[in-house]
Amino acid sequence: MGDHGSGMSIDDTTYRDLGSGIWCIDTGLYRPRHAACYLIRSGDEVAFIDTGTSHTVPRLLALLDELGLTRRQVRYVMPTHIHLDHGGGAGALMAALPEARLVVHPKGARHMTDPEKLRAGALAVYGRREFEAHFGDLVPVPGERVVVAHDGSTFPLGERQLEFLDTPGHANHHGCLWDSETGGFFTGDTFGVGYPDVANGRERLVFAPTTPVAFDPDGWRRSLDRLMSYGPAVMYVTHFGAIHDVKRHGEELRRSIDDHEALALAEEGDGGEGRPERLTAAVRRLLRERARGQGIRLDAAEEEALLGVDIRLNAQGLEVWLARRERAAATAGAR
């Protein structure tokens, strides 16, 4: 795979034509087939859903060139939420697209126009070296180019309609986009993680990304119910690609939400020394057992390469959730 877009062609594994005017683009984050974003074309109009990081932007522009599309044909840039693997490249991409509007959740809009708090939060999670290596710069988007998407907002794109649904659970600034043409959702992280490289040949290991800082298991289950109520034929997930076995994937995701919640609650009230390490070990054990139950065998090196980042981020997110619950309980008890 080429580095950040150099020397690429549409035959490269960086890009995959999914049909119906949709292209899946490997963002290049961490490893191949870890994180995707999507180009949608309808007639002469184009939208990007999720952007990857600032390092991904040359890949997105290269695909436009390969498809014979101009920068001015891009109507929307639509991050499902503002976590850096989804929206970190939004500002740099918008700077290259003179006619595009950034469509974003109400709770994410201010972080797109002034990304300093987003940068500070990411530095706290990843550390400076990892942040700079994997995510690069965060470029502010001019406020006049930002469109706030509310629940039920629709966005015409050529002959198709994209409908925005507010879908908290993974993040409180998360939205999914329903595509009228394919009968599918672009789900960001709301429909979970299912890496093609962590599978038994037929079925992927599916799990909930409980990354910091707004894990909400009850809200997530409601969001999942809402997505499934549309009877979707396909889910375009960020991690990774198109999911056609929607029913099974949804059931496995719900189970994973429940399992992560349960292992966190087993630590509730014990916020002393060692809890982050215990949560990390518990998440690792959970994913390992789920994988083995599906006949997926990973040695230690493979597990670290394919799941190590997720294990650590999931544990951090559960620690933040527990701390938030404990603060709320202490405040209620003091009244």
Long-range contacts (C-beta under 8 A, 24 or more apart in sequence): 1-26, 1-28, 1-32, 3-28, 4-28, 4-55, 4-56, 4-58, 4-59, 5-56, 5-57, 5-58, 5-59, 5-60, 5-61, 5-62, 6-58, 8-59, 8-62, 8-66, 9-66, 10-63, 10-66, 10-67, 14-59, 15-63, 15-66, 16-241, 18-236, 18-242, 20-181, 20-182, 21-160, 21-181, 22-179, 22-182, 22-236, 23-63, 23-67, 24-236, 24-241, 24-242, 25-52, 25-56, 25-59, 25-60, 25-63, 26-59, 27-52, 27-53, 27-55, 27-56, 27-59, 27-85, 28-52, 28-55, 28-56, 28-59, 29-53, 29-55, 29-56, 29-85, 29-134, 30-134, 30-309, 31-305, 31-306, 33-195, 33-196, 33-197, 33-240, 33-241, 34-195, 34-239, 34-240, 35-85, 35-238, 35-239, 35-240, 36-236, 36-237, 36-238, 36-239, 36-240, 36-241, 37-86, 37-238, 38-186, 38-236, 39-63, 39-64, 40-157, 40-160, 40-162, 40-179, 41-67, 41-69, 41-158, 42-157, 42-158, 42-159, 42-160, 42-181, 43-158, 43-159, 44-73, 44-158, 45-73, 45-75, 45-157, 45-158, 46-73, 46-74, 46-75, 46-157, 47-74, 47-75, 47-76, 47-77, 47-78, 47-155, 47-157, 47-162, 48-74, 48-76, 48-77, 48-78, 48-93, 49-78, 49-79, 49-80, 49-177, 49-186, 49-236, 50-78, 50-79, 50-80, 50-86, 50-87, 50-186, 50-188, 50-238, 51-77, 51-79, 51-86, 51-87, 51-88, 51-89, 51-90, 51-93, 52-85, 52-86, 52-88, 52-89, 53-84, 53-85, 53-88, 53-89, 53-134, 53-135, 53-136, 54-88, 54-89, 54-91, 54-92, 54-135, 54-136, 54-137, 54-138, 54-139, 55-89, 55-134, 55-135, 55-136, 56-89, 57-89, 57-92, 57-93, 57-96, 60-89, 60-93, 61-93, 61-96, 71-96, 71-97, 71-98, 71-99, 72-97, 72-98, 72-99, 73-99, 74-99, 74-100, 75-99, 75-100, 75-101, 75-157, 76-100, 76-101, 76-102, 76-103, 76-155, 76-157, 76-162, 77-101, 77-102, 77-103, 78-102, 78-103, 78-104, 78-149, 78-155, 78-162, 78-177, 78-186, 79-104, 79-108, 79-112, 79-188, 80-174, 80-175, 80-176, 80-177, 80-186, 80-187, 80-188, 80-189, 80-190, 80-238, 81-105, 81-108, 81-170, 81-171, 81-173, 81-174, 81-175, 81-188, 81-189, 82-108, 82-111, 82-112, 82-118, 82-171, 82-173, 83-171, 83-189, 83-211, 84-118, 84-122, 84-135, 84-138, 85-238, 86-188, 86-189, 86-238, 87-112, 88-135, 88-136, 88-138, 89-136, 90-139, 90-141, 91-115, 91-138, 91-139, 91-140, 91-141, 92-136, 92-137, 92-139, 94-139, 94-141, 94-145, 95-139, 100-145, 101-145, 101-146, 101-147, 102-141, 102-145, 102-146, 102-147, 103-147, 103-149, 103-155, 103-164, 104-146, 104-147, 104-148, 104-149, 105-148, 105-149, 105-166, 105-173, 105-174, 105-175, 106-148, 106-149, 106-150, 106-173, 107-172, 107-173, 108-173, 109-146, 109-148, 111-173, 112-140, 112-141, 112-146, 113-140, 113-141, 113-142, 113-143, 113-146, 114-140, 115-139, 115-140, 121-212, 121-213, 125-212, 125-313, 125-316, 149-175, 151-175, 165-223, 165-226, 165-227, 167-223, 167-226, 167-227, 168-214, 168-216, 168-219, 168-220, 168-223, 169-215, 169-216, 169-217, 169-219, 169-220, 169-221, 169-222, 169-223, 169-224, 169-257, 170-208, 170-209, 170-210, 170-211, 170-214, 170-215, 170-220, 171-214, 172-214, 172-216, 172-219, 173-214, 174-223, 176-223, 176-227, 178-230, 178-232, 182-233, 182-234, 183-230, 183-231, 183-232, 183-233, 183-234, 184-232, 184-233, 184-234, 184-235, 184-236, 184-242, 185-227, 185-230, 185-232, 185-234, 185-235, 185-236, 186-236, 187-227, 187-235, 187-236, 187-237, 187-238, 188-237, 188-238, 189-237, 189-238, 189-239, 190-220, 190-223, 190-224, 190-227, 191-224, 191-227, 191-235, 191-237, 191-243, 191-249, 191-250, 191-253, 192-237, 192-239, 192-249, 192-252, 192-253, 192-256, 193-237, 193-239, 193-240, 193-310, 194-237, 194-239, 194-240, 194-243, 194-249, 195-239, 195-240, 195-306, 196-240, 196-241, 197-306, 198-291, 198-296, 198-298, 198-306, 198-307, 199-296, 200-294, 200-295, 200-296, 203-245, 203-248, 203-294, 204-249, 205-287, 205-290, 205-291, 205-294, 205-296, 206-249, 206-252, 206-253, 206-256, 207-252, 207-253, 207-256, 207-260, 207-287, 207-290, 207-310, 207-314, 208-253, 208-256, 208-257, 208-260, 208-314, 209-239, 209-310, 209-313, 209-314, 209-317, 210-260, 210-313, 210-314, 210-317, 210-318, 210-321, 211-313, 211-314, 211-316, 211-317, 212-313, 212-316, 212-317, 212-320, 213-317, 213-320, 215-260, 215-317, 215-318, 215-320, 215-321, 216-321, 217-257, 217-258, 217-260, 217-261, 220-257, 221-254, 221-257, 224-250, 224-253, 224-254, 224-257, 256-290, 259-286, 259-290, 260-286, 260-314, 260-318, 263-318, 264-318, 264-321, 264-322, 267-322, 268-322, 268-325, 268-326, 269-326, 271-322, 271-323, 271-326, 275-319, 275-322, 276-315, 276-316, 276-319, 279-315, 279-318, 279-319, 280-311, 280-312, 280-315, 282-315, 283-311, 283-314, 283-315, 283-318, 284-311, 287-311
